[in-house]
Amino acid sequence: MSRPRIFDLDELRKGMELEERIYRFRCVEAWAMVVPWTGFPLSALLEKVQPLSSARYVKFTTFLRPEEAPRQQRRILFGSGEPWPYTEGITMAEAMHPLTMISVGSYGHVLPNQNGAPLRLIIPWKYGFKNIKAIVGIELVKERPKTFWNTLLPDEYGFESNVNPAVPHPRWSQATERDVATGEARPTLYLNGYAAQVEQLYKKG
């Protein structure tokens, strides 16, 4: 990036035009819901640091405070093998897409800790684990970054991880999903219903 910066959270909130977006949310474990998020396009943040032409991916990193997070602490104490801190990555094209956003709130309130405060990535056409919570660092990189679940279980959690009913998880089908509000089972939509907006990102040639 041409202009790397450290942002104060309050300054960032005040400096961005916040909007509410109602998105489908699809978990890789085959449940789904609809969530109203408050936030701003990720592209608006990236434009402030002027990405270099060599940047091909965006890497996100969450907090590392084992004294507060028991699962992180288990790795320190017992060597769980989990690659903390949690990291995720997406392509620059995905990051700059207008549907991709950074959330600072949900359901009309400031984002609570359990839902990913202070900042959470929202990419509605990908499985939920790609929507990294509690972001404290964002890097623009040339090489594809290592990510938490893809590093831990690469056969189960791909780097791209777009919602696709035709591609099953190794341990269950992705053809249907359960609505957590109603309990209803319904067919999974390709790219979680956002194909018209984003499928061009994945066309070859």
C-alpha positions as CSV (number, residue, x, y, z in Angstrom):
1,M,0.0,0.0,0.0
2,S,1.2,3.5,-0.7
3,R,-0.1,5.0,2.5
4,P,-0.1,2.5,5.4
5,R,-2.1,3.8,8.4
6,I,-3.2,3.0,11.9
7,F,-6.8,3.9,12.4
8,D,-8.4,4.9,15.6
9,L,-11.7,3.0,15.8
10,D,-13.8,6.1,16.7
11,E,-12.1,8.1,14.0
12,L,-12.8,5.4,11.5
13,R,-16.5,5.2,12.3
14,K,-16.8,8.9,12.1
15,G,-14.9,9.1,8.8
16,M,-17.0,6.6,7.0
17,E,-20.5,6.9,5.7
18,L,-22.2,4.1,7.5
19,E,-25.2,2.2,6.0
20,E,-27.4,-0.7,6.9
21,R,-27.4,-3.7,4.6
22,I,-29.6,-6.8,5.0
23,Y,-27.7,-9.9,3.8
24,R,-28.1,-13.6,3.8
25,F,-25.7,-15.4,6.0
26,R,-24.7,-19.0,5.3
27,C,-22.7,-21.1,7.7
28,V,-20.5,-23.9,6.3
29,E,-22.3,-26.2,8.8
30,A,-25.5,-25.8,6.7
31,W,-27.5,-23.4,8.7
32,A,-28.6,-20.0,7.4
33,M,-30.1,-16.7,8.6
34,V,-30.7,-13.1,7.5
35,V,-28.7,-10.4,9.3
36,P,-29.0,-6.6,9.1
37,W,-25.4,-5.3,9.3
38,T,-24.2,-1.7,9.8
39,G,-20.9,-0.7,8.2
40,F,-19.2,0.6,5.1
41,P,-17.7,-0.9,1.9
42,L,-14.3,-2.4,2.4
43,S,-13.2,-0.7,-0.8
44,A,-13.7,2.7,0.8
45,L,-11.2,1.7,3.5
46,L,-8.7,0.3,1.0
47,E,-8.9,3.5,-1.1
48,K,-7.6,5.5,1.9
49,V,-4.3,3.5,1.9
50,Q,-3.9,3.4,-1.9
51,P,-3.2,-0.2,-2.8
52,L,-0.1,-0.9,-4.9
53,S,-0.7,-2.6,-8.3
54,S,1.3,-5.6,-7.0
55,A,-1.3,-6.3,-4.2
56,R,-3.3,-9.4,-5.2
57,Y,-4.8,-10.4,-1.8
58,V,-6.1,-8.9,1.4
59,K,-5.1,-10.6,4.6
60,F,-7.0,-10.0,7.8
61,T,-5.8,-10.8,11.4
62,T,-7.8,-11.0,14.6
63,F,-6.7,-10.3,18.1
64,L,-4.2,-12.5,20.0
65,R,-4.9,-12.2,23.8
66,P,-4.7,-15.7,25.3
67,E,-5.3,-14.3,28.8
68,E,-8.8,-13.4,27.6
69,A,-9.5,-16.1,25.1
70,P,-9.5,-19.7,26.5
71,R,-9.1,-21.4,23.2
72,Q,-6.0,-19.3,22.4
73,Q,-4.8,-20.0,25.9
74,R,-5.1,-23.8,25.4
75,R,-2.7,-23.6,22.4
76,I,-0.1,-21.7,24.5
77,L,-0.4,-24.1,27.5
78,F,-1.0,-27.4,25.8
79,G,0.1,-26.9,22.2
80,S,-3.3,-27.5,20.5
81,G,-1.8,-27.0,17.1
82,E,-4.3,-24.3,16.1
83,P,-2.7,-21.5,14.2
84,W,-3.7,-18.5,16.3
85,P,-4.2,-15.6,15.7
86,Y,-7.2,-16.3,13.4
87,T,-6.4,-15.1,9.9
88,E,-8.4,-14.9,6.7
89,G,-7.8,-13.8,3.1
90,I,-9.6,-12.8,0.0
91,T,-8.6,-11.6,-3.4
92,M,-8.3,-7.9,-4.2
93,A,-11.2,-8.3,-6.7
94,E,-13.4,-9.7,-3.9
95,A,-12.3,-7.0,-1.5
96,M,-13.1,-4.2,-3.9
97,H,-16.5,-5.6,-4.9
98,P,-19.3,-3.3,-3.7
99,L,-21.1,-6.1,-1.7
100,T,-18.0,-6.7,0.5
101,M,-18.2,-4.6,3.7
102,I,-16.7,-4.0,7.1
103,S,-19.4,-4.2,9.8
104,V,-19.3,-2.1,13.0
105,G,-22.9,-3.0,14.1
106,S,-25.8,-5.3,13.7
107,Y,-29.5,-5.2,14.4
108,G,-29.2,-1.4,14.9
109,H,-26.7,-1.7,17.7
110,V,-22.9,-1.5,18.0
111,L,-21.4,-4.8,17.1
112,P,-21.1,-6.9,20.4
113,N,-17.9,-8.9,21.2
114,Q,-19.5,-12.2,20.5
115,N,-20.5,-11.1,17.0
116,G,-17.1,-9.7,16.1
117,A,-16.4,-6.3,17.6
118,P,-14.8,-4.0,16.8
119,L,-14.7,-4.8,13.1
120,R,-16.0,-7.8,11.2
121,L,-15.7,-8.7,7.5
122,I,-18.9,-9.4,5.7
123,I,-18.8,-11.3,2.3
124,P,-22.4,-12.6,1.8
125,W,-21.6,-15.1,-0.9
126,K,-19.0,-17.0,1.1
127,Y,-19.4,-19.4,4.0
128,G,-19.5,-17.7,7.4
129,F,-16.0,-18.6,8.6
130,K,-14.6,-16.4,5.9
131,N,-16.3,-13.4,7.6
132,I,-13.5,-13.0,10.1
133,K,-14.4,-11.4,13.4
134,A,-12.5,-9.0,15.7
135,I,-10.2,-7.6,13.0
136,V,-7.2,-5.8,14.3
137,G,-4.9,-5.9,11.2
138,I,-5.4,-5.7,7.5
139,E,-2.5,-6.2,5.0
140,L,-2.3,-6.0,1.2
141,V,-0.1,-8.8,0.0
142,K,1.2,-10.3,-3.2
143,E,1.1,-14.0,-2.3
144,R,-2.0,-15.9,-1.1
145,P,-2.0,-15.7,2.7
146,K,-2.3,-18.6,5.0
147,T,-5.7,-18.7,6.7
148,F,-6.9,-20.4,10.0
149,W,-9.2,-23.1,8.8
150,N,-7.6,-23.7,5.5
151,T,-4.3,-24.3,7.3
152,L,-5.9,-26.5,10.0
153,L,-8.2,-28.6,7.8
154,P,-7.4,-27.9,4.1
155,D,-9.5,-30.8,2.9
156,E,-12.6,-29.4,4.6
157,Y,-12.2,-25.6,4.3
158,G,-10.9,-24.3,1.0
159,F,-9.4,-20.8,0.6
160,E,-12.2,-19.6,-1.7
161,S,-15.1,-21.2,0.1
162,N,-17.9,-19.8,-2.0
163,V,-21.4,-21.1,-1.1
164,N,-22.1,-23.8,-3.7
165,P,-24.8,-26.5,-3.3
166,A,-23.0,-28.7,-5.8
167,V,-19.8,-28.9,-3.8
168,P,-20.4,-31.0,-0.6
169,H,-18.4,-30.6,2.6
170,P,-16.5,-33.9,3.1
171,R,-18.8,-34.7,6.1
172,W,-22.2,-33.4,4.9
173,S,-24.1,-32.2,1.9
174,Q,-24.4,-28.5,1.1
175,A,-27.4,-28.9,-1.2
176,T,-29.8,-27.8,1.5
177,E,-29.7,-25.4,4.5
178,R,-31.7,-24.9,7.7
179,D,-33.2,-21.5,8.5
180,V,-32.4,-20.9,12.1
181,A,-35.5,-18.6,12.5
182,T,-38.0,-21.1,11.3
183,G,-36.3,-24.4,11.3
184,E,-37.3,-24.9,7.7
185,A,-35.0,-26.8,5.3
186,R,-34.6,-25.2,1.9
187,P,-32.4,-25.5,-1.1
188,T,-29.0,-23.8,-0.9
189,L,-28.6,-21.0,-3.5
190,Y,-25.5,-20.8,-5.6
191,L,-23.2,-18.1,-4.2
192,N,-25.9,-17.7,-1.5
193,G,-28.2,-15.9,-3.9
194,Y,-25.7,-13.3,-5.0
195,A,-24.7,-15.0,-8.3
196,A,-26.0,-12.2,-10.5
197,Q,-23.7,-9.7,-8.7
198,V,-20.5,-11.7,-8.2
199,E,-20.3,-14.8,-10.4
200,Q,-18.2,-12.7,-12.9
201,L,-15.4,-12.7,-10.4
202,Y,-14.9,-16.5,-10.9
203,K,-15.2,-16.8,-14.7
204,K,-12.0,-17.9,-16.4
205,G,-10.5,-16.1,-19.3
